[in-house]
Structure formats: C-alpha cells, structure tokens
Amino acid sequence: MTIKEIQEEIVDEFTMFEDWMQRYEYMIELGKSVPVIEDQYKTDNNLIKGCQSKVWLHSELKGDKIHFTADSDAIITKGIVAVLLRVFNDQSPKDILDAEMDFIDEIGLKEHLSPTRANGLVSMIKQIKLYALGMQSKLNA
C-alpha cells in the first residue's frame, strides 16, 4: 500500500467515530499494536526531543524500506506513534520524504491535542523524516 492510500484509510476510519473520546479510545487501541522497540534501543539517542512523554523511535533499513519500532510511556502518545508508524513503516525513504501530512489535519488530530502533545507530534514527524533522509543518503552512496 502507498503512504497516500494508508492515510486515506486512516481518515476513513477516524470519520466513523462520532466524537473525540471515541477517537482517543481508538488511538489507545492502535497503540497496543505498535511494533515495540527492543530494550537495547531505548536509549537517549532514540528518544524524541520535544515530546512531553518519553517516546523512543528506532529505524533500520531492510532492503530499500525503513522499518520502525517505537514505544512511549504514555498511552495517548503511543497511539499517536501507532498512527504515524502505520503510515511510514516499511516504506522507502524517498516516499517518506515526499509524503504530505494533510491527513493529520483531515482527522483533526493536531487541533484536539494539548499544545505539548501537538509539539510532540511535530517532533515525531520530523524525526521520522530525518531517519528517512539519513537512509536515503545511505542508499544513494
């Protein structure tokens, strides 16, 4: 599936819920399915700066795709990570770098987060794109 197709699927899923409490519950459920980071990668280097909660994100190149694993000490934040990893996991660095992030506004995620969580969301996206940039450089070397 392409990133755009996954994003459209997420938008469709979120529109099924009538209010934000149901959407939060759904994100918490998604958080339980995050590809969990191994303890050896729960280091300061993999900690996302700018998040109120602790969020660890690890990436590795598998063939020409980036595989992400993550964890968080907060359930809502873990749900946010789950949404992002669903979109970006096992995609090519170029596709990640080229991806538009409009789906976040379409589902209303940023506007329904506290300012600190919204900053964390931006930091997570930035880190995912930085990993993709680094991997793209490796592939082009």
Backbone as CSV, one residue per row, in Angstrom:
resi,resn,N_x,N_y,N_z,CA_x,CA_y,CA_z,C_x,C_y,C_z
1,MET,0.830,-1.190,0.000,0.000,0.000,0.000,0.874,1.252,0.000
2,THR,0.443,2.261,-0.709,1.202,3.514,-0.720,0.891,4.313,0.551
3,ILE,1.755,5.268,0.847,1.538,6.135,2.006,0.196,6.854,1.876
4,LYS,-0.085,7.371,0.705,-1.342,8.097,0.468,-2.553,7.194,0.723
5,GLU,-2.494,5.955,0.266,-3.607,5.017,0.477,-3.812,4.719,1.960
6,ILE,-2.715,4.562,2.675,-2.805,4.305,4.118,-3.408,5.520,4.822
7,GLN,-2.964,6.707,4.423,-3.500,7.928,5.026,-5.004,8.045,4.770
8,GLU,-5.433,7.735,3.564,-6.865,7.796,3.234,-7.657,6.794,4.071
9,GLU,-7.080,5.625,4.281,-7.715,4.599,5.106,-7.891,5.102,6.548
10,ILE,-6.858,5.756,7.072,-6.912,6.298,8.437,-7.977,7.388,8.534
11,VAL,-8.036,8.271,7.545,-9.048,9.326,7.527,-10.441,8.697,7.544
12,ASP,-10.646,7.674,6.719,-11.940,6.975,6.685,-12.287,6.379,8.052
13,GLU,-11.308,5.763,8.692,-11.540,5.143,10.000,-11.925,6.194,11.036
14,PHE,-11.210,7.313,11.046,-11.476,8.343,12.044,-12.836,9.005,11.834
15,THR,-13.318,9.076,10.599,-14.619,9.700,10.353,-15.776,8.807,10.811
16,MET,-15.500,7.545,11.074,-16.543,6.643,11.570,-16.948,6.976,13.007
17,PHE,-16.037,7.635,13.747,-16.311,7.926,15.158,-17.030,9.263,15.288
18,GLU,-17.987,9.296,16.211,-18.818,10.479,16.361,-18.143,11.596,17.138
19,ASP,-17.286,11.255,18.094,-16.651,12.307,18.888,-15.195,11.953,19.171
20,TRP,-14.505,12.915,19.802,-13.075,12.721,20.029,-12.765,11.723,21.135
21,MET,-13.686,11.503,22.038,-13.435,10.475,23.056,-13.305,9.111,22.391
22,GLN,-14.176,8.841,21.419,-14.096,7.567,20.696,-12.802,7.494,19.891
23,ARG,-12.380,8.604,19.319,-11.135,8.621,18.540,-9.920,8.380,19.433
24,TYR,-9.954,8.983,20.634,-8.856,8.739,21.586,-8.807,7.259,21.972
25,GLU,-9.969,6.679,22.234,-10.025,5.252,22.578,-9.461,4.405,21.438
26,TYR,-9.796,4.787,20.220,-9.288,4.072,19.049,-7.762,4.196,18.963
27,MET,-7.247,5.412,19.205,-5.789,5.601,19.170,-5.095,4.785,20.255
28,ILE,-5.726,4.687,21.423,-5.162,3.873,22.505,-5.097,2.407,22.062
29,GLU,-6.156,1.955,21.406,-6.164,0.578,20.880,-5.054,0.395,19.838
30,LEU,-4.903,1.380,18.940,-3.833,1.309,17.939,-2.465,1.241,18.609
31,GLY,-2.320,1.966,19.703,-1.048,1.990,20.429,-0.613,0.614,20.905
32,LYS,-1.584,-0.250,21.130,-1.261,-1.608,21.576,-0.656,-2.450,20.454
33,SER,-0.762,-1.961,19.217,-0.247,-2.725,18.078,1.068,-2.169,17.530
34,VAL,1.647,-1.195,18.217,2.913,-0.602,17.763,4.001,-1.672,17.747
35,PRO,4.797,-1.714,16.659,5.958,-2.617,16.670,6.907,-2.170,17.787
36,VAL,6.960,-2.938,18.865,7.651,-2.499,20.079,9.167,-2.511,19.908
37,ILE,9.755,-1.426,20.347,11.206,-1.259,20.286,11.859,-2.200,21.304
38,GLU,12.968,-2.783,20.919,13.702,-3.641,21.852,14.356,-2.759,22.906
39,ASP,14.496,-3.303,24.117,15.066,-2.533,25.226,16.436,-1.945,24.896
40,GLN,17.212,-2.663,24.098,18.557,-2.179,23.759,18.516,-0.862,22.978
41,TYR,17.369,-0.547,22.350,17.233,0.695,21.580,16.530,1.802,22.358
42,LYS,16.149,1.503,23.604,15.553,2.547,24.443,16.674,3.376,25.069
43,THR,17.326,4.132,24.203,18.456,4.954,24.619,18.130,6.427,24.392
44,ASP,18.969,7.284,24.948,18.786,8.727,24.753,18.869,9.107,23.280
45,ASN,19.692,8.379,22.516,19.811,8.671,21.083,18.499,8.447,20.339
46,ASN,17.682,7.524,20.810,16.411,7.210,20.152,15.218,7.914,20.795
47,LEU,15.494,8.728,21.811,14.443,9.487,22.475,14.120,10.708,21.626
48,ILE,12.837,10.934,21.370,12.444,12.073,20.541,12.411,13.327,21.398
49,LYS,13.180,14.306,20.985,13.229,15.585,21.697,11.968,16.369,21.353
50,GLY,11.425,17.061,22.339,10.244,17.886,22.087,8.941,17.222,22.488
51,CYS,9.025,15.999,22.986,7.813,15.318,23.442,7.727,15.447,24.961
52,GLN,6.533,15.703,25.453,6.311,15.773,26.890,6.516,14.388,27.503
53,SER,6.008,13.382,26.841,6.181,11.997,27.279,7.483,11.475,26.699
54,LYS,7.906,10.342,27.210,9.074,9.698,26.622,8.619,8.894,25.407
55,VAL,9.261,9.146,24.286,8.975,8.406,23.058,10.306,7.974,22.460
56,TRP,10.451,6.669,22.297,11.641,6.128,21.652,11.258,5.681,20.255
57,LEU,12.112,6.004,19.300,11.862,5.609,17.917,13.169,5.092,17.332
58,HIS,13.104,3.889,16.796,14.289,3.264,16.190,13.955,2.923,14.739
59,SER,14.943,3.095,13.883,14.728,2.738,12.482,15.887,1.899,11.983
60,GLU,15.573,1.046,11.040,16.626,0.290,10.356,16.185,0.024,8.932
61,LEU,17.166,-0.046,8.073,16.910,-0.287,6.667,16.797,-1.785,6.437
62,LYS,15.700,-2.193,5.837,15.516,-3.604,5.459,15.278,-3.605,3.965
63,GLY,16.318,-3.967,3.229,16.261,-3.844,1.772,16.295,-2.370,1.433
64,ASP,15.264,-1.894,0.750,15.205,-0.467,0.435,14.064,0.222,1.184
65,LYS,13.582,-0.425,2.238,12.483,0.124,3.051,12.972,0.360,4.476
66,ILE,12.336,1.337,5.143,12.687,1.621,6.535,11.678,0.933,7.444
67,HIS,12.214,0.191,8.408,11.367,-0.448,9.401,11.539,0.302,10.718
68,PHE,10.423,0.726,11.288,10.441,1.473,12.541,9.902,0.612,13.677
69,THR,10.480,0.818,14.857,9.917,0.293,16.092,9.883,1.464,17.070
70,ALA,8.970,1.410,18.026,8.810,2.543,18.932,8.179,2.108,20.240
71,ASP,8.193,3.035,21.189,7.476,2.851,22.440,7.309,4.216,23.089
72,SER,6.358,4.301,23.995,6.139,5.524,24.754,5.654,5.141,26.141
73,ASP,5.885,6.050,27.085,5.409,5.795,28.446,4.008,6.362,28.670
74,ALA,3.390,6.925,27.622,2.030,7.473,27.733,1.132,6.818,26.687
75,ILE,-0.071,6.430,27.081,-0.918,5.645,26.178,-1.425,6.446,24.975
76,ILE,-1.777,7.710,25.171,-2.237,8.519,24.033,-1.084,8.733,23.060
77,THR,0.077,9.048,23.617,1.263,9.277,22.782,1.618,8.020,22.002
78,LYS,1.489,6.875,22.632,1.759,5.608,21.953,0.777,5.418,20.800
79,GLY,-0.457,5.877,20.992,-1.452,5.825,19.925,-1.087,6.727,18.761
80,ILE,-0.560,7.908,19.070,-0.113,8.835,18.021,1.028,8.200,17.229
81,VAL,1.970,7.606,17.960,3.090,6.914,17.314,2.562,5.798,16.422
82,ALA,1.560,5.080,16.897,0.989,3.967,16.130,0.417,4.457,14.805
83,VAL,-0.266,5.594,14.832,-0.828,6.160,13.600,0.302,6.498,12.630
84,LEU,1.343,7.153,13.134,2.459,7.541,12.262,3.195,6.317,11.710
85,LEU,3.422,5.321,12.548,4.138,4.134,12.068,3.312,3.345,11.072
86,ARG,2.011,3.365,11.256,1.144,2.697,10.278,1.335,3.321,8.896
87,VAL,1.521,4.623,8.869,1.710,5.330,7.605,3.110,5.091,7.035
88,PHE,4.129,5.173,7.886,5.507,5.215,7.391,6.290,3.914,7.488
89,ASN,5.834,2.964,8.274,6.602,1.740,8.461,6.701,0.949,7.155
90,ASP,7.891,0.465,6.885,8.174,-0.363,5.713,7.869,0.357,4.394
91,GLN,8.186,1.654,4.364,8.099,2.466,3.147,9.512,2.881,2.754
92,SER,9.688,3.306,1.534,11.016,3.733,1.089,11.328,5.122,1.649
93,PRO,12.618,5.420,1.863,12.988,6.748,2.349,12.435,7.867,1.462
94,LYS,12.512,7.684,0.151,12.023,8.713,-0.767,10.535,8.959,-0.588
95,ASP,9.763,7.887,-0.470,8.316,8.035,-0.279,7.996,8.743,1.034
96,ILE,8.769,8.439,2.073,8.568,9.104,3.371,8.888,10.595,3.246
97,LEU,9.995,10.895,2.606,10.389,12.304,2.450,9.390,13.080,1.599
98,ASP,8.819,12.434,0.604,7.872,13.100,-0.305,6.447,13.169,0.258
99,ALA,6.188,12.458,1.334,4.817,12.335,1.848,4.272,13.667,2.361
100,GLU,3.049,13.934,1.963,2.304,15.071,2.510,1.696,14.621,3.836
101,MET,1.483,15.564,4.724,0.954,15.223,6.043,-0.460,15.771,6.260
102,ASP,-1.170,16.040,5.169,-2.511,16.631,5.246,-3.488,15.780,6.049
103,PHE,-3.271,14.471,6.066,-4.221,13.588,6.746,-4.350,13.930,8.236
104,ILE,-3.300,14.487,8.838,-3.336,14.854,10.262,-4.382,15.952,10.485
105,ASP,-4.408,16.928,9.564,-5.424,17.979,9.657,-6.803,17.431,9.314
106,GLU,-6.849,16.518,8.352,-8.136,15.949,7.945,-8.824,15.192,9.075
107,ILE,-8.036,14.495,9.895,-8.653,13.780,11.021,-8.785,14.686,12.244
108,GLY,-8.216,15.896,12.179,-8.336,16.853,13.278,-7.441,16.541,14.452
109,LEU,-6.404,15.757,14.209,-5.557,15.304,15.311,-4.865,16.460,16.025
110,LYS,-4.178,17.299,15.282,-3.384,18.353,15.908,-4.254,19.289,16.744
111,GLU,-5.425,19.624,16.240,-6.286,20.569,16.959,-6.922,19.973,18.209
112,HIS,-6.912,18.642,18.332,-7.500,18.006,19.511,-6.438,17.513,20.496
113,LEU,-5.210,17.929,20.284,-4.137,17.585,21.215,-3.780,18.811,22.039
114,SER,-3.269,18.572,23.227,-2.757,19.690,24.014,-1.561,20.279,23.252
115,PRO,-1.215,21.535,23.514,-0.064,22.135,22.804,1.219,21.312,22.926
116,THR,1.452,20.726,24.103,2.685,19.944,24.260,2.627,18.641,23.451
117,ARG,1.449,18.017,23.388,1.319,16.802,22.564,1.415,17.148,21.083
118,ALA,0.846,18.285,20.685,0.938,18.722,19.286,2.394,18.961,18.908
119,ASN,3.161,19.562,19.812,4.605,19.742,19.575,5.295,18.399,19.455
120,GLY,4.886,17.451,20.286,5.448,16.105,20.231,5.159,15.429,18.905
121,LEU,3.941,15.615,18.403,3.553,15.067,17.100,4.463,15.608,16.007
122,VAL,4.674,16.916,16.017,5.558,17.551,15.026,6.978,16.999,15.163
123,SER,7.436,16.825,16.402,8.783,16.277,16.641,8.906,14.842,16.130
124,MET,7.847,14.038,16.308,7.870,12.649,15.820,7.972,12.619,14.299
125,ILE,7.176,13.444,13.638,7.208,13.502,12.173,8.580,13.949,11.695
126,LYS,9.112,14.961,12.358,10.434,15.483,11.993,11.497,14.384,12.123
127,GLN,11.433,13.614,13.215,12.419,12.550,13.431,12.277,11.446,12.385
128,ILE,11.055,11.079,12.054,10.821,10.059,11.022,11.425,10.530,9.697
129,LYS,11.200,11.793,9.363,11.732,12.342,8.106,13.258,12.430,8.156
130,LEU,13.821,12.741,9.330,15.292,12.774,9.463,15.888,11.381,9.270
131,TYR,15.250,10.375,9.855,15.698,8.991,9.641,15.644,8.655,8.145
132,ALA,14.570,9.055,7.496,14.412,8.768,6.058,15.505,9.465,5.244
133,LEU,15.813,10.694,5.625,16.870,11.434,4.930,18.219,10.729,5.072
134,GLY,18.520,10.263,6.304,19.756,9.534,6.528,19.815,8.230,5.744
135,MET,18.709,7.518,5.719,18.652,6.242,4.984,18.750,6.468,3.475
136,GLN,18.117,7.552,3.008,18.188,7.888,1.583,19.645,8.139,1.184
137,SER,20.370,8.824,2.033,21.792,9.087,1.770,22.581,7.781,1.683
138,LYS,22.275,6.837,2.585,22.957,5.533,2.561,22.671,4.796,1.261
139,LEU,21.413,4.835,0.832,21.032,4.124,-0.390,21.680,4.757,-1.627
140,ASN,21.876,6.060,-1.605,22.457,6.757,-2.752,23.982,6.750,-2.752
141,ALA,24.567,6.295,-1.648,26.043,6.323,-1.539,26.694,5.256,-2.385
